Amino acid sequence: MNQMADTSLKNVLLTGATGVLGGRLLQELLLSTQCNVHCLVRAKDEAQGLERIKEVLFAYDEAGLLSNQVNRIRPVLGDVSQPQFGLQDSLYRDLAGLCDMAMHCAANVSLVASYAKIAPVNVGGVANVIEFCLAARASLMYTSSFSMTGDKLYEPGFVLKESDLDVGQGFEDMAYERSKYDAEQLVHAASARGLDWVIVRPGNIWGDSVTGCYPLKQTKVKGIYYEMLKSLVETGLSFPSDEDFDITPVDYVAKASLFAMLNLPATRHCTYNLTNPAPITYNDIVQQMRRFGYRIDEIDTKRYFEAVQEGRMMRAGKPYRSTFTDLMAIFYDGSDCKEAAKYDTSKIEALLSGSNITCHACDHNLMQRYLDYAIKCEFLAPPKDQFPLAQISDASVRGGGYMESLYDADLSQLKQLSEATHAASRTA
Ligand SMILES: NC(=O)c1ccc[n+]([C@@H]2O[C@H](COP(=O)([O-])OP(=O)(O)OC[C@H]3O[C@@H](n4cnc5c(N)ncnc54)[C@H](OP(=O)(O)O)[C@@H]3O)[C@@H](O)[C@H]2O)c1
């Protein structure tokens, strides 16, 4: 297989370059190809757009090795949810005349927003990118998610194959999951109109496996997994869970996605599960953090979640809350429902065999790199400064609103969800 060597590629449209994955993909495009990268970005003018893009790019490229490649980045001020990205006809036509490929990463990644709120970006945006690719005769990489598996996540023995799409999954819990599934359907339907596409389904995207870098300060959404680490460190409390917990390094997702696109037509109309082929469990993550030096005590699951829901997890005299605990409070319903799905990665492994692209194992070295980086960015306190830890109080001190930072949430909807959850747990 071709090893990142398609020199015919001249111009690529990239969406989401100010995000976690898009930023790392931009770095990969600049490193591994000669092409110009037209980045669709939201900003007041091109100069600000370029600054926003550079902020994330150089969060990954800390040494500034790509400083002399910035001239290959072309900011295009636009919005994926708008027809023609909101561009003037002539600009849109010029862009379509140039681009050979589109790599679409932009999305609203809120886990709690309603379908009405995220569909214009996550589904409508994909429809707009498809129209662009057809007009440009460009191939498309669409970034879906392993969460398109919907409620099959909870079905014991279920394995999501890369060729699977409609497996009878439902999407009661999360509009985000449904939006990724609906968008995959749109991409498939565009085959009949002559579109060449590849779909990638990343797992939980964590930092770069070589440097540990993750744009913790430069992106709007930090990522729930890093919020989870922060809550574990700040509270020193956890609950037991032997469910699989995917950790997929961002460099693997970027390299594997680009490799698939540079190896069209062999990969044409293929979908790849970009999850870690060797997942670990949540318990393993907690154990790795202890090994790093953090104190994390395990308490009973019901006790943990009820304390979070009722504002009885106290730290330094105040109820502890974070994006992670707020989300947990919403989704915990006291049931024994466990995440059980597995993800088949045999097609991507076959594609990458013979290349030098591999997914780093979720081992102690990787976690150490991630924690070192998060400490360096002052996102996490180092083990010696972890204190005071949280304690569970028996007195209920409920109250207070949800965090405004909670993933672009529809707060009124969240409150209803939360009230329903509390009511259910009270009657259970
Ligand atoms: N993170 C994960 O663990 C994960 C896992 C599986 C799949 N994915 C998928 O991977 C892709 C990238 O995710 P991410 O984690 O990199 O997300 P992210 O950090 O939140 O970045 C989202 C990007 O999309 C852009 N965007 C949002 N709405 C837009 C609009 N209307 N017009 C133009 N740009 C818009 C954002 O621009 P602004 O900076 O202007 O907001 C940002 O650049 C998404 O498709 C996501 O569903 C992510």
The ligand as a Gaussian input file, in Angstrom:
#p B3LYP/6-31G(d) Opt

LIG

0 1
 N      -13.439000      13.800000      20.353000
 C      -13.786000      12.541000      20.278000
 O      -13.515000      11.751000      21.198000
 C      -14.504000      12.004000      19.069000
 C      -14.806000      10.637000      19.026000
 C      -15.435000      10.127000      17.893000
 C      -15.743000      10.964000      16.830000
 N      -15.439000      12.281000      16.919000
 C      -15.777000      13.119000      15.765000
 O      -14.574000      13.715000      15.327000
 C      -14.854000      14.993000      14.773000
 C      -13.980000      16.021000      15.421000
 O      -14.272000      16.052000      16.820000
 P      -13.408000      16.936000      17.813000
 O      -13.272000      16.189000      19.076000
 O      -12.204000      17.407000      17.113000
 O      -14.407000      18.140000      18.058000
 P      -14.093000      19.614000      18.595000
 O      -12.761000      19.683000      19.239000
 O      -15.290000      20.052000      19.368000
 O      -14.016000      20.451000      17.251000
 C      -15.158000      20.699000      16.492000
 C      -14.761000      21.543000      15.304000
 O      -15.910000      21.734000      14.487000
 C      -16.012000      23.129000      14.203000
 N      -17.391000      23.487000      13.963000
 C      -18.472000      23.245000      14.740000
 N      -19.575000      23.748000      14.182000
 C      -19.178000      24.333000      13.013000
 C      -19.866000      25.030000      11.990000
 N      -21.194000      25.219000      12.045000
 N      -19.161000      25.491000      10.926000
 C      -17.819000      25.299000      10.869000
 N      -17.121000      24.646000      11.820000
 C      -17.794000      24.176000      12.878000
 C      -15.461000      23.789000      15.452000
 O      -15.177000      25.138000      15.161000
 P      -15.160000      26.246000      16.323000
 O      -13.787000      26.179000      16.908000
 O      -15.419000      27.517000      15.593000
 O      -16.243000      25.899000      17.300000
 C      -14.241000      22.921000      15.697000
 O      -13.213000      23.281000      14.814000
 C      -16.346000      15.228000      14.970000
 O      -17.019000      14.874000      13.794000
 C      -16.710000      14.260000      16.069000
 O      -18.058000      13.870000      15.972000
 C      -14.826000      12.832000      18.003000

